Amino acid sequence: MPELKVTADHLKRDVYLYVRQSTLRQVAEHGESTQRQYGLRDRAVVAGWPIERIHVIDRDLGKSGSSMTAGDGFQQLVSEVALGKAGIVMGLEVSCLARTSADWHRLIELCALTATLILDEDGIYDPASFNDRLLLGLKGTMSEAELHILKARMRGGQLNKARRGELEMCPPVGLVYRNDRTIGLDPDIQVQNAIRLVFDTFEQTGSAMQTVRFFREQGLLFPRRLRTGPNKGDLLWAAPHHARVLQVLHNPRYAGAFAYGRTRIRHRPDGGTSVVKVARADWQFVMPGMHQGYIDWERFEANQRRLADNARAFGGERRSGPAREGPALLQGRVVCGLCGERMGVRYSQEHGSTVPTYLCQANAVRRAGWTCQTVPGKIVDAGIADLMIELMTPMTLAVTLEVQRELEARAAETDAARRQHVERMRYEAELARRRYMKVDPDNRLVADSLEAEWNDKLRRHADADEDYKRRNKQQAAALSAQAQRRILDLAEQLPRIWQDPRVDSRERKRIVRLLIDDVTLIKSQTITAMCACLAAPRVPWCSTGRYPSPRSASSNLNSSPRSIVSLTTIAIAKSPRFSIITDGVRGRQRRSI
């Protein structure tokens, strides 16, 4: 008989009744299960325990039993059993105690060591007995298998819908589900313009950090929708962060694509979980053109290539990267003609000015060898600058008009974003006024609160309107007729503007990157620079130049200075790949570009 397992020693200790349900919804909607679990107290009273020595542990109501590491109630139960305070542990089913074999067998082991009984709806078990221990282990395994089968069924249905692109997932801000359960653009025009401005600014600047800086300099806000909490679904506006802009640029949903498998849940040794990003090549399903987006798929692919190129500046090889503040014109574009590796930049002071030096340290860093070569940047940069001016002269008029259109378009975008923000503040102030006018004047507790809210909304609207007018004046001054005339004079003044010290080094580098893919350098008696260029019609071509190599004072006494060979432009076929052959110190090498 099961009652014969209960001894006087067990009756001297306390009873611990463990009550749990997996979700809060089950607690709210399935009250019968909860009542059945609490009803086990009567069986403890029948077995001989007084009611005051029955302890109910229900701190894990609404928590899953798949991992009890974070369950405070289960941890309390294990502690009481380990201290020898428990005479019997009660639970409606084995699955109520634990859903994993690790937690369940740990509890069985502790109960066997402390001579603690286990009771469920079927009977009383003594873990110290082999037969009872075998039965308890089998029940735990079946409980874990049941959980696995349930998850497998749900996972299979989820993957089947994802395979068709019909799985509903929470869309990012700017996209919403319509009544027909299809995804469309957010009807809020301000939200749409803010997201479009992110993509347009990134396309113009080529850097996520520069995009964030533009938003902050212009005082523009970016939306965020709350996903949890009592205000779930509300829209919040704040200054964007770098991580937020990267999320927008990397999200394929903005390109109208359905993507599944971008993240995975990884279990940690402490029982918790963490979300891990998955490489794009390992995404399970990617289906472009499934719904309306802010950009097309080709533009999304171009953005990913540019972000990957920028990220190389932080990798182990530090290849390429965005344009930086230093004066090195070919930063991220110089290739060593001896070993084929990307060359770095080192700056030094010369006569009070910063001068760059291109050096190849791949052999020294990876194999503890010698530095391949060091090339003075002031000589190479000057020759490349002359090449750029010569190349851009036929295109200057088109570039000038494009610059003017870009400035006007950006001014219009920022003005629209600020105007929409003022309109939103005006609407919120009007909404607060309506709430205040509808309240009973005698109910001062509510009326005072609504009046304070109305005054706060009015102040925000006034601040936004004042900021809009101030920035609008600044923008109008920046695009005045005099400024437009200076832009139109760019065609005739390009050489002087290129040499103007007030021009930011990053702007020069961006122009270089639009026209030059890379520059291969070889230093011997002379410096040979071979440019793989991409002209405006996207026709690849190559240009080779030779420059005198710096020599010591003694060599200058013994030989006359070598003349500089002028740049020679060689047309290349309209193919995305071509070869540059160089005769270096270490023999003949071929690089594919």
C-alpha positions as CSV (number, residue, x, y, z in Angstrom):
1,M,0.0,0.0,0.0
2,P,1.3,3.5,-0.7
3,E,0.4,4.6,2.8
4,L,2.9,2.1,4.2
5,K,5.7,4.2,2.7
6,V,4.9,7.1,5.0
7,T,6.8,6.5,8.3
8,A,7.0,8.4,11.5
9,D,10.2,10.0,10.3
10,H,8.4,11.5,7.3
11,L,5.6,12.8,9.5
12,K,8.1,14.7,11.6
13,R,9.1,16.8,8.6
14,D,7.0,19.2,6.5
15,V,5.1,18.8,3.3
16,Y,5.9,20.9,0.3
17,L,3.2,21.3,-2.4
18,Y,4.6,22.7,-5.7
19,V,2.0,24.4,-7.8
20,R,2.9,25.6,-11.4
21,Q,1.3,26.3,-14.8
22,S,3.3,27.1,-17.9
23,T,1.7,30.5,-18.9
24,L,-0.2,33.3,-17.4
25,R,-3.0,32.6,-19.9
26,Q,-3.4,29.1,-18.5
27,V,-3.6,30.6,-15.0
28,A,-6.3,33.0,-16.1
29,E,-8.3,30.6,-18.3
30,H,-7.7,27.1,-16.9
31,G,-8.6,27.5,-13.2
32,E,-9.6,23.8,-12.8
33,S,-6.0,22.6,-13.1
34,T,-4.9,25.1,-10.5
35,Q,-7.7,24.0,-8.1
36,R,-6.7,20.4,-8.6
37,Q,-3.1,21.2,-7.6
38,Y,-4.1,23.1,-4.5
39,G,-6.5,20.2,-3.6
40,L,-3.5,17.8,-3.0
41,R,-3.3,19.3,0.5
42,D,-6.3,17.1,1.5
43,R,-4.2,14.0,0.6
44,A,-1.4,15.2,2.8
45,V,-3.9,15.7,5.7
46,V,-5.3,12.2,5.1
47,A,-1.8,10.7,5.2
48,G,-1.2,12.2,8.7
49,W,0.3,15.7,8.3
50,P,-1.3,18.6,10.1
51,I,-2.5,21.5,7.9
52,E,-0.1,24.0,9.4
53,R,2.9,22.0,8.3
54,I,1.9,22.0,4.6
55,H,3.8,24.6,2.7
56,V,2.5,25.7,-0.7
57,I,5.1,26.9,-3.2
58,D,3.3,28.7,-6.1
59,R,5.9,31.3,-7.1
60,D,6.3,29.7,-10.5
61,L,2.7,30.1,-11.6
62,G,2.9,31.3,-15.3
63,K,6.5,30.1,-15.9
64,S,7.5,27.3,-18.2
65,G,9.0,24.1,-16.8
66,S,11.3,23.6,-19.7
67,S,14.1,25.2,-17.6
68,M,13.7,25.7,-13.9
69,T,17.1,27.4,-13.5
70,A,15.3,30.8,-13.4
71,G,12.3,29.5,-11.4
72,D,12.5,30.8,-7.9
73,G,9.9,28.4,-6.6
74,F,11.7,25.3,-7.9
75,Q,15.0,26.5,-6.5
76,Q,13.3,27.0,-3.1
77,L,11.9,23.4,-3.3
78,V,15.3,21.9,-4.1
79,S,16.9,23.9,-1.2
80,E,14.3,22.6,1.3
81,V,14.8,19.0,0.1
82,A,18.6,19.3,0.3
83,L,18.4,20.7,3.9
84,G,16.3,17.7,4.9
85,K,13.3,19.7,5.9
86,A,10.9,18.0,3.5
87,G,9.1,14.7,4.4
88,I,7.2,14.6,1.1
89,V,7.1,16.6,-2.1
90,M,3.8,16.9,-3.8
91,G,2.8,17.7,-7.4
92,L,-0.2,17.0,-9.6
93,E,2.0,15.5,-12.4
94,V,5.7,15.0,-13.0
95,S,5.5,17.7,-15.7
96,C,4.4,20.2,-13.1
97,L,7.6,19.7,-11.2
98,A,10.1,19.8,-14.1
99,R,10.1,19.3,-17.9
100,T,13.8,18.6,-18.3
101,S,15.6,15.4,-17.3
102,A,18.4,17.4,-15.6
103,D,16.1,19.2,-13.2
104,W,13.9,16.1,-12.6
105,H,16.8,13.6,-11.9
106,R,18.5,16.1,-9.6
107,L,15.4,16.4,-7.5
108,I,15.0,12.6,-7.4
109,E,18.7,12.2,-6.3
110,L,18.2,14.7,-3.5
111,C,15.0,13.1,-2.4
112,A,16.8,9.7,-2.3
113,L,19.7,11.0,-0.2
114,T,17.4,12.8,2.3
115,A,14.7,10.0,2.4
116,T,12.0,12.3,1.0
117,L,8.9,10.9,-0.6
118,I,7.3,12.1,-3.9
119,L,3.6,12.2,-4.4
120,D,1.6,12.8,-7.6
121,E,-2.0,12.1,-8.7
122,D,-1.2,8.4,-9.2
123,G,0.4,7.6,-5.9
124,I,3.4,7.9,-3.5
125,Y,6.9,7.0,-4.5
126,D,10.1,6.4,-2.6
127,P,13.1,7.5,-4.6
128,A,15.4,5.3,-2.5
129,S,13.6,2.2,-3.9
130,F,14.9,1.0,-7.2
131,N,11.4,0.2,-8.7
132,D,10.0,3.6,-7.7
133,R,13.1,5.4,-8.9
134,L,12.8,3.6,-12.3
135,L,9.2,4.5,-12.6
136,L,9.9,8.2,-11.7
137,G,12.7,8.3,-14.3
138,L,10.4,6.9,-16.9
139,K,7.7,9.5,-16.1
140,G,10.3,12.3,-16.3
141,T,11.4,11.0,-19.7
142,M,7.9,10.8,-21.0
143,S,7.2,14.3,-19.8
144,E,10.3,15.7,-21.6
145,A,9.3,13.7,-24.8
146,E,5.8,15.2,-24.6
147,L,7.3,18.7,-24.5
148,H,9.5,17.8,-27.5
149,I,6.6,16.5,-29.5
150,L,4.5,19.7,-28.8
151,K,7.4,21.9,-29.8
152,A,8.1,19.9,-33.0
153,R,4.5,20.2,-34.1
154,M,4.4,24.0,-33.6
155,R,7.8,24.3,-35.2
156,G,6.7,22.3,-38.3
157,G,3.7,24.5,-38.8
158,Q,5.8,27.6,-38.4
159,L,8.3,26.5,-40.9
160,N,5.6,25.5,-43.4
161,K,4.1,29.0,-43.3
162,A,7.5,30.6,-43.5
163,R,8.3,28.5,-46.6
164,R,5.4,30.1,-48.3
165,G,6.2,33.6,-46.9
166,E,2.9,33.8,-45.0
167,L,4.3,33.6,-41.5
168,E,3.2,36.7,-39.6
169,M,6.1,38.3,-37.7
170,C,6.1,41.7,-36.0
171,P,7.1,44.2,-38.7
172,P,9.6,46.9,-38.0
173,V,8.5,50.5,-37.5
174,G,7.3,52.0,-40.8
175,L,5.5,48.8,-41.9
176,V,2.1,47.6,-40.6
177,Y,-0.3,44.8,-41.3
178,R,-3.4,45.8,-43.1
179,N,-6.9,44.4,-42.6
180,D,-6.3,41.8,-45.2
181,R,-3.2,40.6,-43.3
182,T,-0.8,41.9,-45.9
183,I,2.1,44.3,-45.1
184,G,2.0,47.9,-46.3
185,L,3.6,51.2,-45.4
186,D,2.7,53.0,-42.2
187,P,-0.1,55.5,-43.0
188,D,1.8,58.1,-40.9
189,I,3.6,60.3,-43.5
190,Q,6.1,61.5,-40.9
191,V,7.2,58.0,-40.2
192,Q,7.5,57.2,-43.9
193,N,9.6,60.3,-44.5
194,A,11.9,59.6,-41.6
195,I,12.7,56.1,-42.8
196,R,13.2,57.3,-46.4
197,L,15.5,60.0,-45.2
198,V,17.7,57.3,-43.5
199,F,18.2,55.5,-46.8
200,D,18.7,58.6,-48.8
201,T,21.2,60.0,-46.4
202,F,23.1,56.8,-46.3
203,E,23.3,56.7,-50.0
204,Q,24.7,60.2,-50.1
205,T,27.2,59.8,-47.2
206,G,28.1,56.1,-47.5
207,S,28.3,55.7,-43.7
208,A,25.9,54.8,-41.0
209,M,27.7,57.0,-38.5
210,Q,27.5,60.0,-40.9
211,T,23.8,59.3,-41.2
212,V,23.4,59.5,-37.5
213,R,25.5,62.7,-37.4
214,F,23.3,64.3,-40.1
215,F,20.1,63.6,-38.1
216,R,21.6,65.0,-34.9
217,E,23.0,68.1,-36.6
218,Q,19.7,68.8,-38.2
219,G,17.7,68.1,-35.0
220,L,15.7,65.3,-36.7
221,L,14.0,62.5,-34.7
222,F,13.4,58.9,-35.6
223,P,10.4,56.8,-34.6
224,R,10.3,53.7,-32.4
225,R,7.2,51.6,-31.6
226,L,6.8,50.0,-28.2
227,R,6.5,46.2,-28.4
228,T,5.7,45.5,-24.7
229,G,4.2,47.1,-21.7
230,P,1.0,48.9,-21.0
231,N,1.7,51.4,-23.8
232,K,2.3,48.6,-26.4
233,G,1.9,50.0,-29.9
234,D,2.6,53.6,-29.1
235,L,5.0,55.6,-31.3
236,L,7.9,57.3,-29.6
237,W,10.3,59.8,-31.3
238,A,13.9,60.2,-30.3
239,A,17.3,61.0,-31.8
240,P,18.6,57.9,-33.6
241,H,21.6,55.9,-32.4
242,H,24.2,54.2,-34.6
243,A,22.8,50.7,-33.7
244,R,19.3,51.8,-34.6
245,V,20.3,53.1,-38.0
246,L,22.3,49.8,-38.7
247,Q,19.1,47.8,-37.8
248,V,17.2,49.8,-40.4
249,L,19.8,49.4,-43.1
250,H,20.3,45.7,-42.5
251,N,16.6,44.8,-42.3
252,P,15.4,43.2,-45.6
253,R,11.7,43.9,-44.7
254,Y,12.3,47.5,-45.8
255,A,13.2,46.2,-49.2
256,G,9.8,44.3,-49.5
257,A,11.4,40.9,-48.8
258,F,10.3,38.2,-46.4
259,A,13.2,36.8,-44.4
260,Y,13.1,34.0,-41.9
261,G,16.0,32.7,-39.8
262,R,18.0,35.9,-39.2
263,T,18.4,35.1,-35.5
264,R,18.7,32.0,-33.4
265,I,18.2,31.3,-29.7
266,R,21.2,29.8,-28.0
267,H,21.0,28.2,-24.6
268,R,23.7,29.3,-22.0
269,P,25.2,27.0,-19.4
270,D,23.4,29.0,-16.6
271,G,20.1,28.0,-18.1
272,G,19.3,31.3,-19.8
273,T,19.0,32.1,-23.4
274,S,20.6,34.6,-25.8
275,V,19.7,35.8,-29.3
276,V,22.5,35.3,-31.8
277,K,22.5,36.9,-35.3
278,V,22.9,34.5,-38.2
279,A,25.1,35.2,-41.2
280,R,23.0,36.2,-44.3
281,A,24.2,33.1,-46.2
282,D,22.6,30.9,-43.4
283,W,19.1,32.5,-43.4
284,Q,16.5,29.8,-44.0
285,F,14.1,31.7,-46.3
286,V,14.6,34.9,-48.2
287,M,11.9,35.9,-50.7
288,P,12.2,39.4,-52.3
289,G,9.1,41.2,-53.6
290,M,6.7,39.8,-51.1
291,H,5.2,43.1,-50.0
292,Q,5.6,46.9,-50.4
293,G,8.9,48.4,-49.2
294,Y,10.8,51.6,-49.0
295,I,13.6,50.6,-51.3
296,D,14.0,47.9,-54.0
297,W,16.1,44.7,-53.6
298,E,18.9,46.0,-55.8
299,R,19.4,49.0,-53.6
300,F,19.3,46.9,-50.5
301,E,22.1,44.7,-52.0
302,A,24.1,47.8,-52.7
303,N,23.7,49.0,-49.2
304,Q,24.9,45.7,-47.8
305,R,28.0,45.7,-49.9
306,R,28.8,49.2,-48.8
307,L,28.2,48.4,-45.1
308,A,30.4,45.3,-45.5
309,D,33.1,47.4,-47.2
310,N,32.9,49.9,-44.3
311,A,33.1,47.1,-41.7
312,R,36.4,45.9,-43.2
313,A,38.1,48.8,-41.6
314,F,37.6,47.2,-38.2
315,G,38.6,43.6,-39.2
316,G,41.9,41.9,-38.8
317,E,43.1,42.8,-42.3
318,R,41.7,46.3,-42.1
319,R,40.8,46.3,-45.8
320,S,39.1,49.3,-47.3
321,G,36.7,51.1,-44.9
322,P,34.9,54.4,-45.1
323,A,36.6,57.7,-45.8
324,R,38.4,59.0,-42.7
325,E,39.6,62.4,-41.6
326,G,43.3,62.0,-42.4
327,P,44.9,63.7,-45.4
328,A,45.9,60.5,-47.2
329,L,44.0,60.7,-50.4
330,L,44.2,57.0,-51.2
331,Q,43.3,55.6,-47.8
332,G,41.8,52.2,-48.2
333,R,42.6,52.1,-51.9
334,V,46.3,51.3,-52.1
335,V,47.5,47.8,-53.0
336,C,51.1,46.6,-52.6
337,G,52.5,45.7,-56.0
338,L,55.0,43.3,-54.5
339,C,52.8,41.0,-52.4
340,G,49.3,42.0,-53.5
341,E,48.1,42.9,-49.9
342,R,46.3,46.1,-48.9
343,M,48.6,48.8,-47.7
344,G,48.1,50.9,-44.6
345,V,48.7,54.5,-43.8
346,R,51.1,56.1,-41.3
347,Y,51.1,59.8,-40.6
348,S,54.1,61.9,-39.5
349,Q,54.9,65.6,-39.1
350,E,57.0,67.4,-41.7
351,H,57.7,71.1,-41.5
352,G,54.6,71.5,-39.3
353,S,52.2,69.7,-41.6
354,T,50.9,66.1,-41.5
355,V,52.1,64.0,-44.3
356,P,51.0,60.4,-45.1
357,T,53.2,57.4,-45.8
358,Y,51.8,54.2,-47.4
359,L,53.3,51.0,-46.0
360,C,52.7,47.3,-46.4
361,Q,53.0,45.5,-43.1
362,A,51.2,42.2,-44.0
363,N,54.4,40.2,-44.1
364,A,55.7,41.8,-40.9
365,V,52.5,41.3,-39.0
366,R,51.6,37.8,-40.2
367,R,55.0,36.2,-40.7
368,A,57.3,38.3,-38.5
369,G,59.1,39.3,-41.7
370,W,60.3,42.6,-43.2
371,T,58.0,45.4,-44.3
372,C,57.5,45.1,-48.1
373,Q,57.8,48.7,-49.0
374,T,57.0,52.2,-47.8
375,V,55.9,54.8,-50.3
376,P,55.7,58.6,-49.5
377,G,52.1,59.6,-49.9
378,K,52.8,63.3,-50.7
379,I,54.3,62.3,-54.0
380,V,51.7,59.8,-55.0
381,D,48.7,61.9,-53.8
382,A,49.8,64.8,-55.9
383,G,50.0,62.8,-59.0
384,I,46.6,61.2,-58.4
385,A,45.1,64.6,-57.6
386,D,46.3,65.9,-61.0
387,L,44.8,62.8,-62.6
388,M,41.5,63.4,-60.9
389,I,41.3,67.0,-62.0
390,E,42.1,66.0,-65.6
391,L,39.5,63.3,-65.5
392,M,36.7,65.4,-63.9
393,T,37.1,68.4,-66.2
394,P,34.6,67.0,-68.9
395,M,32.2,66.0,-66.2
396,T,32.3,69.1,-64.1
397,L,29.2,70.7,-65.5
398,A,27.1,67.6,-64.9
399,V,28.6,67.3,-61.4
400,T,27.8,70.9,-60.7
401,L,24.2,70.5,-61.6
402,E,23.9,67.3,-59.6
403,V,25.4,69.0,-56.5
404,Q,22.9,71.8,-56.8
405,R,20.0,69.4,-57.2
406,E,21.2,67.3,-54.3
407,L,21.5,70.3,-51.9
408,E,18.0,71.4,-52.9
409,A,16.5,67.9,-52.5
410,R,18.1,67.4,-49.1
411,A,16.9,70.8,-47.9
412,A,13.4,69.9,-49.0
413,E,13.5,66.5,-47.2
414,T,14.7,68.0,-43.9
415,D,12.2,70.9,-44.1
416,A,9.4,68.4,-44.7
417,A,10.5,66.3,-41.7
418,R,10.6,69.3,-39.4
419,R,7.3,70.6,-40.6
420,Q,5.7,67.2,-40.0
421,H,7.1,67.1,-36.5
422,V,5.5,70.5,-35.8
423,E,2.2,69.3,-37.2
424,R,2.4,66.2,-34.9
425,M,3.0,68.5,-31.9
426,R,0.1,70.7,-32.9
427,Y,-2.2,67.7,-33.1
428,E,-1.2,66.3,-29.7
429,A,-1.8,69.8,-28.2
430,E,-5.2,69.9,-29.8
431,L,-6.0,66.4,-28.5
432,A,-5.0,67.4,-25.0
433,R,-7.3,70.5,-25.3
434,R,-10.2,68.3,-26.3
435,R,-9.7,66.0,-23.3
436,Y,-9.6,68.9,-21.0
437,M,-12.7,70.5,-22.4
438,K,-14.7,67.3,-22.0
439,V,-13.9,66.8,-18.3
440,D,-16.3,67.9,-15.5
441,P,-15.0,71.3,-14.2
442,D,-15.9,70.3,-10.6
443,N,-13.7,67.2,-10.8
444,R,-10.6,69.1,-10.0
445,L,-8.4,66.0,-9.5
446,V,-8.9,65.0,-13.1
447,A,-9.2,68.5,-14.5
448,D,-5.8,69.6,-13.0
449,S,-4.0,66.7,-14.4
450,L,-5.5,67.2,-17.9
451,E,-4.8,70.9,-17.7
452,A,-1.1,70.2,-16.9
453,E,-0.9,67.8,-19.8
454,W,-2.4,70.4,-22.1
455,N,0.1,73.0,-21.0
456,D,3.0,70.6,-21.5
457,K,1.8,69.8,-25.0
458,L,1.5,73.5,-25.8
459,R,5.1,74.1,-24.6
460,R,6.3,71.3,-26.8
461,H,4.5,72.6,-29.8
462,A,5.9,76.1,-29.3
463,D,9.5,74.7,-28.9
464,A,9.1,72.6,-32.1
465,D,7.7,75.6,-34.0
466,E,10.5,77.9,-32.8
467,D,13.1,75.3,-33.7
468,Y,11.6,74.8,-37.2
469,K,11.6,78.6,-37.9
470,R,15.2,79.0,-36.7
471,R,16.5,76.1,-38.8
472,N,14.5,77.2,-41.8
473,K,16.2,80.5,-41.7
474,Q,19.6,78.9,-41.5
475,Q,18.8,76.6,-44.4
476,A,17.5,79.5,-46.5
477,A,20.7,81.4,-45.9
478,A,22.8,78.3,-46.9
479,L,20.9,78.0,-50.2
480,S,20.9,81.7,-51.0
481,A,21.3,83.0,-54.5
482,Q,24.9,83.9,-53.8
483,A,25.6,80.3,-52.7
484,Q,24.0,78.9,-55.8
485,R,26.2,81.2,-57.9
486,R,29.3,79.8,-56.1
487,I,28.1,76.3,-57.0
488,L,27.6,77.2,-60.7
489,D,31.2,78.6,-60.7
490,L,32.5,75.2,-59.7
491,A,33.2,74.2,-63.3
492,E,35.7,77.0,-63.8
493,Q,37.2,76.9,-60.4
494,L,37.6,73.2,-59.9
495,P,41.4,73.1,-59.6
496,R,41.5,75.9,-57.1
497,I,38.6,74.3,-55.1
498,W,40.4,71.0,-55.0
499,Q,43.5,72.6,-53.5
500,D,41.5,74.7,-51.1
501,P,42.5,73.7,-47.5
502,R,39.0,74.4,-46.3
503,V,37.7,71.4,-48.3
504,D,37.3,68.4,-46.0
505,S,39.7,65.5,-46.8
506,R,36.8,63.1,-46.7
507,E,35.1,64.9,-49.5
508,R,38.2,64.5,-51.7
509,K,38.4,60.8,-50.8
510,R,34.7,60.2,-51.7
511,I,35.4,61.7,-55.1
512,V,38.4,59.5,-55.6
513,R,36.4,56.4,-54.6
514,L,33.8,57.2,-57.2
515,L,36.4,57.1,-60.0
516,I,39.2,54.9,-58.7
517,D,38.9,51.3,-57.6
518,D,42.4,50.8,-56.3
519,V,46.0,52.0,-56.9
520,T,48.9,49.5,-57.1
521,L,52.2,50.9,-55.9
522,I,55.7,49.6,-56.6
523,K,58.8,51.5,-55.3
524,S,62.2,51.0,-56.9
525,Q,64.3,53.6,-58.6
526,T,61.0,55.3,-59.4
527,I,57.5,54.9,-57.9
528,T,55.1,53.2,-60.2
529,A,51.4,53.9,-59.6
530,M,48.9,51.8,-61.6
531,C,45.3,53.0,-61.2
532,A,42.3,50.8,-61.8
533,C,39.6,53.3,-62.5
534,L,35.9,53.4,-63.1
535,A,34.8,56.4,-65.2
536,A,31.4,58.0,-65.2
537,P,29.8,55.7,-67.8
538,R,31.1,52.8,-65.7
539,V,33.8,51.9,-68.2
540,P,36.9,50.4,-66.5
541,W,40.2,51.8,-67.6
542,C,43.7,51.8,-66.3
543,S,46.2,54.7,-65.8
544,T,49.9,54.2,-65.1
545,G,52.3,56.9,-63.8
546,R,55.9,57.0,-62.6
547,Y,57.2,59.4,-60.0
548,P,60.8,60.0,-58.7
549,S,61.6,58.0,-55.6
550,P,63.0,60.1,-52.7
551,R,66.7,59.6,-52.3
552,S,69.3,60.5,-49.8
553,A,71.5,63.6,-50.1
554,S,74.5,61.6,-51.2
555,S,72.6,60.0,-54.1
556,N,71.5,63.5,-55.2
557,L,75.1,64.5,-55.5
558,N,76.0,61.6,-57.7
559,S,73.1,61.5,-60.1
560,S,70.8,64.0,-61.7
561,P,67.1,64.0,-60.8
562,R,65.0,61.8,-62.9
563,S,62.2,63.3,-64.9
564,I,58.6,62.5,-64.1
565,V,56.9,60.4,-66.8
566,S,53.4,61.8,-67.6
567,L,50.3,59.7,-66.9
568,T,49.2,57.6,-69.8
569,T,45.6,56.5,-70.0
570,I,44.9,53.1,-71.5
571,A,41.3,52.3,-72.5
572,I,40.0,48.9,-71.3
573,A,37.1,46.8,-72.7
574,K,33.7,47.2,-71.1
575,S,34.1,44.3,-68.8
576,P,33.7,44.2,-65.0
577,R,37.0,42.3,-64.6
578,F,40.4,42.9,-66.2
579,S,44.0,42.4,-65.4
580,I,46.9,44.7,-64.5
581,I,50.4,43.3,-65.2
582,T,53.2,44.8,-63.2
583,D,57.0,44.2,-63.4
584,G,58.1,44.4,-59.8
585,V,61.3,43.7,-58.0
586,R,60.2,40.2,-57.2
587,G,59.2,39.2,-60.7
588,R,56.2,39.4,-62.9
589,Q,52.8,39.3,-61.1
590,R,49.2,39.5,-62.3
591,R,46.3,40.9,-60.3
592,S,42.6,40.4,-61.2
593,I,40.4,43.3,-60.4
